[in-house]
C-alpha cells in the first residue's frame, strides 16, 4: 500500500476534548470511576488496559453512545450534551467490530455513512475516492464487503469514520483479529493521519501498539486511569528500570510456580519465556539463574531489555495486560 | 430517516433470490387457496353441490320434487337407489342422499308426517350446511302446497263428523276446486310466493366479485405480508448484532429517526408486495382491481402501514432476531387464524368472530371485502382504513417507547 504524504502536523495548541470525573455503573458493577481526560488537538492518546478495563465504555461515553452517571464532556469547550448534534459531527468512531453492511460494496457503504453525516453529491464522491485511494482499496471499491479480507474490512471501517472530516477520531482496538501485515498497514494509516494533525484516542491491550503509536498513554484498569503520560514519563516514574527475559525449554509447572511465588507482582510467565521486572537487573540476575537451576528449569537464552509498558502495567496492577 | 430507508431498500434488492421468493411464495399460496375456495375466473359461479336422490315413492309428487330440486342452481341431482347412494357416500364420493320413502305423496296429501330422510357424510359438515340452505326452501316449497290441502281435508272431517259422506265429498270438491281454480292464475302465483319463506341475497356474486378469490388474495396477502415485515423489522436487530447500530447511534441522527427510517423501508416493501399480489390477481386470477382503484390504493397503503408497524413493534420489543422469528411466527399464525386469513370467518364459531376484531388481518380483509365483494363506496370503507391506521399508531407508539427504553441494552 502506498500512502499519500501530507504536510507534518502543527504542534498542539489547545484542548480538543476535556472529560471531567466520568463515572458509570451497570447495576452493582462500577465500569468507570472518576475518569479525567485532557486531549490536545492533534494528539494521539493511547488508552492501554486489559479486556474489561473500561476502554470501550469510555469511548462509548465520549462518543455520546452512553450517558455517564456523573461527569462532563467538552469538545472544543462545548458541552457534548448541550450541543449533541454539533459535537457528533466533530467525532469519528472506528468501532471494535466491523460496523459495515456486508452485502453492500465499499462505495455503497461509504456513501451511506457519508450521507448520514450530511455529506452529499460530488463532495461525497470525491471524499470516498480520496479515502479509498489513501487506504489502498480504490481497485476494490465496487466489490461487496463480504468479499474483503479481515484487514481490508478494517481499513474500510476506518474510512467510514473519516468521511465527514472529524476533528477527533476514536479508534477502539482497530487491529483486533487481523494478521501482522494488515496490522502494519493500519499502523501506517494511523501514523499518516496523526501526521496530518488529526486528534485520535486509540484503545488497545497491546502495549507494542501504544508504544509505537501514541504521544501519551493512559493506563486503565478496573474503570480507573491509574497512570498517564508519555512513554518516557511513564518509564521514568516507574521504580522498575529493566526487564530480564529468560527463554526456557522445559515448561515445568512446579518450577514456574516456585518462581512466581518468589517474584510475586514482578514476573510475567509466557508460553516459552519469563519476564522479570527489575529495578537493577545485574543484581537480580544471579539469584534468578540460581533459582532456575534449583527448580530444574532449563534456560536457553537470557536477555536484559529496557522497561516496557507491560512491566509498568504489572507493577501498577499486579497483573498482566493479557489477563 | 430517508437515508436509512434507502439503504435498507438497496440491501433488500441486493438479494435478488430473496426478493423473488418473497413475492413468489405469497403468489403460490394465493393461487392454491383461490383454487381451494373455487374462486378463479371472472364470471365463474360457485360449483353446485352434488345431491343423490333415492325415489322409493315413484309418484307424481316425488317426480315434481326431483324436478324442482334439479332446477336449483346450487344443486346437481343424481337419481340413485338407496343402496347405490349409500355406497357412494361411504366411499366419500358424494355428500348426501335424499330418500323419499313409499307413501311420500299420500302422506303429504293427507297432511301427515312426511316419510323422507336425508343421509349424509358427517365429515362434510361445511358442505352440508350449504346443501341444507339450497335444499329446504325448495323441498318445502313443493310439499307445503300439497300438505295444506291435505290438512284442510282432514280438518273438515274432524270438525264436522255429522256431515254425511256426500256432503263431505261436496266440500272436498269445493275445496279442491278452490285450489284447482287457481291453476295458472295470478292469484295462485301470489299465494305460492306468500307461502314460501322469502330468501333474498343481500350480498351475492355481483359483477366481477368472487368471494373465494377475494378471501384467498386478501387473507394470504396479509398473512404473508406480516411475515415479510417481521423479517425486515428484524433488520434493526441485525444492525445491533453486526455493530452498525452503534455506528448509527453515534451519527447525528435521533434514535427515533433510525426507527422511522426502518419503518419507512418496511412500508415500501409492504406496499410493493401487496401491489404485486393484486397485480398478479388481476392478470392471472381475474380479479377486477379497477372496480374501485382509489379505495384499493388507499386500502393497500393502510394495510401496509398497519403491517409495517407490526414489524417494527416486534423488532423493538424483542432482544434478538431469534426472538423475533419465533415470537412473530406464533403471533402471525394466531392472528391470521382468528382474523380469517387461513379460513373464512363465516365457518368459525361466534366467539372466534368476536376475537377477530383484535387482528390486523380482520380489518384489512374486511376492507378488501368491502372493495371487491360488497363493492361499497370509498366513504363507507374509510372507517376500516382508520382502524388500521389506529392500530399502526398504537403499535408505533409502543415501539418508540420500547425502543428508547431498550436503547442502552441495545448498545
Interface residues (C-beta under 8 A of the other chain):
Chain A: X60 X63 X64 X65 X66 X84 X85 X88 X89 X91 X93 X95 X96 X97 X98 X99 X100 X101 X102 X103 X104 X108 X112 X113 X115 X116 X117 X118 X160
Chain B: X3 X4 X7 X10 X11 X14 X15 X242 X243 X244 X246 X247 X248 X249 X250 X251 X252 X253 X408 X411
